[in-house]
């Protein structure tokens, strides 16, 4: 049984038919009028919603919304577009609060972050006691009025990552203009980030090293076994096919008995070649690159400090990856990799 049943009186039906014949109305208004005529259960044919979707090319949600407006608010509300209600948080950013927001956006971002984001600004305003709660859209609209942009960033992962230093001082952000960074820079070497993460737990740990050798990988695995999961009897380690990612690296680095002890707790799983994106650590590396490393850091120690600050903040929130690559999708996308039985 339908919750909102359309029953038009003769005058209402005549008004809707006249509106459609004249054609002098917005297309949305005409569509709503046709929906009401087709759903009229007394004078009309009383078509079902699926038939109306096919006939008018509209959606079930629109049909349900028009039905409800007719029953609850009347004919005019059903065919006319209702204005969006004014949200309460629209009035939060004004006067002194707006000035505080701009001042905050002009300061350096928190440790571990390369720039302010709308979510960071919203969270910080709550922490500072400027507002009880605020949405990122409200922050965006407030900054848009002042033509202020807290930062633009692109996507990119760099492993190993170059270390760059400034040749000329960076000009800080001011109201009406973004920060200014000179195009000239000084290259000061490279360093690498070895990422470990447990997606379901919302945990990650990054080790910053000078190089990406077998010894660096082996020490990273030992840290995973002895410090991060000392009580685990078996650790399933998903990784790509880099030539250092194997048990030989441990035997090359440690004594044979030590290497054997560590390997007894590790169960290796490798992603397909050219499919390292199946490893969720790649997603974490991408996020780290955008949120923390998208700037010039001139030495490895500073980079390690900033990465640690990013890691601690993200672990405290237990941030998890929204992974949409389900088993059904995997079987469809990777079907060429599965063995097939032919007649």
C-alpha positions in Angstrom: 0.0 0.0 0.0 1.4 3.4 -1.0 2.1 5.9 1.8 1.1 9.0 -0.2 -1.7 8.4 -2.7 -2.5 11.0 -5.3 -6.2 11.9 -5.7 -6.8 15.1 -7.8 -10.0 17.0 -7.7 -11.4 18.1 -11.2 -10.1 21.7 -10.7 -6.6 20.5 -9.9 -6.5 18.2 -12.9 -7.8 20.9 -15.2 -5.1 23.3 -13.9 -2.4 20.7 -14.5 -3.6 19.9 -18.1 -3.7 23.7 -18.9 -0.2 24.1 -17.6 1.1 21.3 -19.8 -0.8 22.5 -22.9 0.6 26.1 -22.5 4.2 24.9 -22.1 5.1 28.1 -20.5 6.8 26.8 -17.4 10.1 25.3 -16.4 10.8 21.8 -17.6 11.0 20.6 -14.0 7.6 22.1 -13.2 6.0 20.4 -16.3 7.6 17.1 -15.4 6.0 17.3 -11.9 2.7 18.1 -13.4 2.8 15.1 -15.7 3.8 12.9 -12.7 0.7 14.0 -10.8 -1.6 13.4 -13.8 -0.2 9.9 -14.3 -0.4 9.0 -10.7 -3.9 10.2 -10.2 -5.8 7.2 -9.0 -9.4 8.5 -9.6 -9.6 10.6 -12.8 -6.4 9.3 -14.4 -5.0 5.9 -15.4 -3.2 5.5 -12.1 0.1 4.3 -13.6 2.6 2.6 -11.4 5.9 4.3 -10.7 8.0 2.1 -12.9 5.8 3.0 -15.9 6.1 6.7 -15.1 9.9 6.3 -14.9 9.9 4.8 -18.4 7.5 7.4 -19.8 9.1 10.5 -18.4 12.7 9.5 -17.8 12.6 10.6 -14.2 13.5 8.7 -11.0 11.6 6.9 -8.4 12.8 9.4 -5.7 11.4 12.3 -7.7 8.0 10.6 -8.0 7.9 9.8 -4.3 8.9 13.4 -3.5 6.2 14.9 -5.7 3.6 12.5 -4.2 4.5 13.5 -0.7 4.5 17.3 -1.4 1.0 17.1 -2.9 -0.5 15.2 0.1 1.4 17.2 2.8 1.8 20.7 1.3 -0.7 21.0 -1.6 -0.6 21.3 -5.4 1.6 24.4 -5.7 4.3 22.9 -3.5 4.2 19.7 -5.5 4.8 21.3 -8.9 7.1 24.2 -7.8 10.7 23.7 -6.8 11.0 24.4 -3.1 13.9 26.7 -2.1 16.6 25.1 0.0 16.3 25.9 3.7 18.9 28.2 5.2 21.4 26.0 7.2 22.1 27.1 10.7 25.8 26.9 10.3 25.7 29.5 7.6 25.7 32.2 10.3 28.7 30.9 12.2 31.4 32.4 10.1 31.2 36.2 10.3 32.9 39.1 12.0 35.5 38.2 14.5 35.2 34.4 13.9 35.9 35.0 10.2 39.0 37.0 11.0 40.2 34.2 13.3 39.7 31.6 10.5 41.7 33.7 8.1 44.5 34.2 10.6 44.5 30.5 11.3 44.7 29.6 7.6 47.6 32.0 7.2 49.7 30.2 9.8 51.9 27.2 9.3 49.9 23.9 9.2 50.2 21.3 12.0 53.3 19.2 12.3 53.2 16.3 9.8 51.0 18.2 7.3 52.2 20.1 4.2 49.2 22.5 4.0 45.9 23.3 5.7 42.9 21.4 4.4 39.2 22.4 5.0 38.9 19.5 7.5 42.0 20.5 9.4 40.7 24.1 9.7 37.3 23.0 10.8 38.8 20.7 13.5 41.2 23.3 14.7 38.4 25.9 15.1 36.6 23.5 17.4 39.7 22.8 19.4 40.4 26.5 19.8 36.8 27.0 21.1 35.8 29.4 18.3 32.8 27.3 17.4 31.1 24.2 18.8 30.9 22.5 15.5 31.4 23.5 11.9 31.3 21.8 8.5 34.0 21.9 5.8 31.6 23.5 3.4 31.0 26.4 5.8 34.8 26.9 6.0 35.1 26.7 2.3 32.4 29.3 1.7 33.9 31.7 4.3 37.3 31.5 2.6 35.8 31.8 -0.8 34.4 35.2 0.1 37.9 36.4 0.9 39.3 34.9 -2.3 41.7 33.0 0.0 43.0 29.6 -1.0 44.5 27.5 1.9 46.5 25.5 -0.6 46.5 23.6 -3.9 48.0 20.2 -4.1 48.4 17.4 -6.6 48.8 13.7 -6.5 52.1 12.0 -6.5 54.2 9.3 -4.8 58.0 9.6 -4.7 60.0 6.6 -3.5 62.9 7.3 -3.2 62.0 11.0 -2.5 64.4 13.8 -3.4 65.3 16.2 -0.5 65.0 19.9 -1.6 66.1 23.0 0.2 65.0 26.6 -0.3 67.4 29.0 -2.0 65.3 32.1 -1.1 63.0 32.4 1.9 59.4 31.4 1.5 56.9 34.2 1.6 54.1 33.3 4.1 50.4 33.3 3.3 48.6 36.7 3.6 45.0 37.6 3.2 44.2 37.9 -0.4 47.3 36.1 -1.6 48.7 32.6 -1.2 52.2 31.6 0.0 54.9 32.3 -2.5 57.7 29.8 -3.1 60.5 30.6 -5.5 61.0 28.2 -8.4 64.7 27.8 -7.6 65.7 25.1 -5.2 68.7 23.2 -3.9 68.9 19.5 -4.2 70.3 17.8 -1.1 70.1 14.1 -1.9 67.3 11.5 -1.5 65.8 9.3 1.1 63.3 6.5 1.2 60.1 5.7 3.2 59.3 2.1 4.1 55.6 1.9 4.8 53.9 -0.8 7.0 50.2 -0.7 7.6 47.4 -2.8 8.9 44.2 -1.5 7.1 41.6 -3.1 9.3 43.2 -1.8 12.5 43.7 1.7 11.1 47.4 1.6 11.9 50.5 2.5 9.9 54.2 2.9 10.6 56.9 4.6 8.4 60.6 4.2 8.6 62.7 6.8 6.8 66.0 5.6 5.5 68.9 6.9 3.4 68.6 4.1 0.9 66.4 1.2 -0.2 68.7 -1.7 0.1 68.3 -5.3 1.2 69.7 -4.4 4.7 67.1 -1.6 5.1 64.3 -4.0 4.1 65.5 -6.7 6.5 65.7 -4.3 9.4 62.2 -3.1 8.6 60.9 -6.7 8.7 62.7 -7.3 12.0 61.1 -4.2 13.5 57.7 -5.4 12.3 58.2 -8.8 14.0 59.9 -7.8 17.2 58.6 -4.3 18.0 55.2 -4.0 16.3 53.8 -7.6 16.7 56.0 -9.4 19.3 53.2 -11.7 20.3 52.1 -12.7 16.8 52.8 -16.3 15.8 52.3 -15.6 12.1 52.2 -12.3 10.1 50.8 -12.3 6.6 52.9 -9.7 4.8 51.5 -8.4 1.5 54.0 -6.7 -0.7 55.0 -6.0 -4.3 57.7 -7.8 -6.4 60.7 -5.6 -5.7 63.9 -7.6 -5.8 64.7 -6.9 -2.2 61.4 -8.2 -0.9 62.3 -11.8 -0.1 63.9 -13.9 2.6 67.3 -13.7 1.0 67.6 -10.1 2.3 67.3 -11.3 5.9 70.0 -14.0 5.4 72.2 -11.3 3.8 71.8 -9.0 6.8 71.5 -11.2 9.9 73.1 -14.4 11.2 71.3 -17.5 9.7 69.6 -18.4 13.0 68.3 -14.9 13.4 67.1 -14.8 9.9 65.3 -18.1 10.3 63.7 -16.9 13.5 62.2 -13.9 11.8 61.1 -15.8 8.6 59.3 -18.4 10.7 56.8 -15.7 11.7 56.4 -14.3 8.2 54.0 -15.5 5.5 54.7 -13.7 2.2 52.0 -12.7 -0.2 53.0 -10.9 -3.5 50.7 -8.8 -5.6 50.6 -9.5 -9.4 53.2 -7.9 -11.5 52.0 -4.4 -12.6 49.4 -4.7 -9.8 51.1 -3.2 -6.8 48.0 -1.0 -6.3 46.3 -4.1 -4.8 48.5 -3.6 -1.8 46.8 -1.1 0.5 50.1 0.2 1.7 50.3 1.9 -1.8 47.2 3.9 -0.8 48.7 4.9 2.5 51.9 6.1 0.6 49.7 8.2 -1.7 48.0 9.8 1.3 51.3 10.5 3.0 52.6 12.0 -0.1 49.7 14.4 -0.5 49.2 15.3 3.1 52.7 15.4 4.5 55.5 15.3 1.8 54.1 17.7 -0.8 56.6 20.4 0.1 60.3 21.1 0.3 62.0 19.3 3.3 65.8 19.9 3.3 67.1 17.0 5.4 66.3 13.5 6.3 65.9 14.2 10.0 63.2 16.8 9.3 61.4 14.5 7.0 61.4 11.7 9.6 60.0 14.1 12.2 57.2 15.3 9.9 56.4 11.8 8.8 56.2 10.7 12.4 53.9 13.5 13.3 51.6 12.6 10.4 51.7 9.0 11.4 50.9 9.6 15.0 47.9 11.9 14.2 46.5 9.4 11.6 47.0 6.5 14.0 45.2 8.4 16.8 42.2 8.8 14.6 42.5 5.1 13.5 41.9 6.3 10.0 41.0 3.4 7.7 41.0 2.9 4.0 37.6 2.7 2.3 38.5 -0.3 0.1 35.9 -0.9 -2.7 37.8 -3.7 -4.5 35.7 -6.6 -3.4 36.2 -10.3 -4.2 33.5 -10.2 -6.9 35.2 -7.2 -8.6 38.6 -8.9 -8.3 37.3 -12.0 -10.0 35.9 -9.9 -12.9 38.9 -7.5 -13.3 41.5 -10.2 -12.9 39.8 -13.0 -14.7 42.6 -13.3 -17.2 45.0 -14.2 -14.5 42.9 -17.2 -13.3 43.5 -20.6 -14.8 40.7 -21.9 -17.1 39.6 -25.4 -18.0 39.0 -25.8 -21.7 37.2 -28.6 -23.3 
